[in-house]
Amino acid sequence: MNYRIILAIALVLAAVAAWAFNANRKQNFKSVSVAEFAEIIKDTTTVQLLDVRTAEEYTQGHIAGAMQIDFYSALFMDLATMKLSKEKPVAIYCRSGRRSASAAEKLAKQGYEVINLDGGILAWQSAKMPIVK
């Protein structure tokens, strides 16, 4: 058999295996709608609210009661470990939901229960939910 055919078959099999692995990976945190998130964060004694945007984004407006830890900071996990308890769920958000999903994945791998705001603060504001500056 021609080595190019063997190489092509190997590449196809590797791509299929990678797709199957990612398709079967279970997300280890929950993403919820604005309404569900609002309900979850009502009682701040039972949940920790975390904004993972930059300090500048945070000062432009954030959900009341949120602590800020910049996901892009090299110290993100160190600060999160210092400030967050594994005893209470972490309700997390960012601008659009992508950054917070990445942060949620990292936190969940460390044993935190994490709830991500689907659509981030943009979805929150679109739903006419309050923010503070």
C-alpha positions, 0 to 999 in steps of 0.5 A: 500500500502506498505510504500516502494512503496509509498516512491519509487513513491515519489522519482521518482516524485521528480526526474521528477519534478526536471528534468522538473524544470531544463529543463524549466529554461531559461539561463539568459545570452548568450554564443557565439562562438569565432568569435561572441565574437571577434566581440562583444569586438571589441569596448571596449567603448560599452562592458566591458571585464571580465576575471574571472580566478585567478590572476595567470591564468590571468598573463599567458595570457589574452585577451587585455583590460580584467579586472580580477576578480577571480570568486573563491574569496569570494569577487567576487560579491562585486568587480564585483558590484564595477567595472562593470556598468549595463549600458554596457554589460559584455563580460566574459570568463574563461579557458574553459567556465564553471566558466564564465558561473557560473559567468555570471549566478550570474551577470545576476541575479543582472541585468547585461547583460552578454555574455559568451565566449563558450569554454573560453580562450582555444577556443580563443587560439585554434582559433589563436586569440591574447592574451597578457601577 
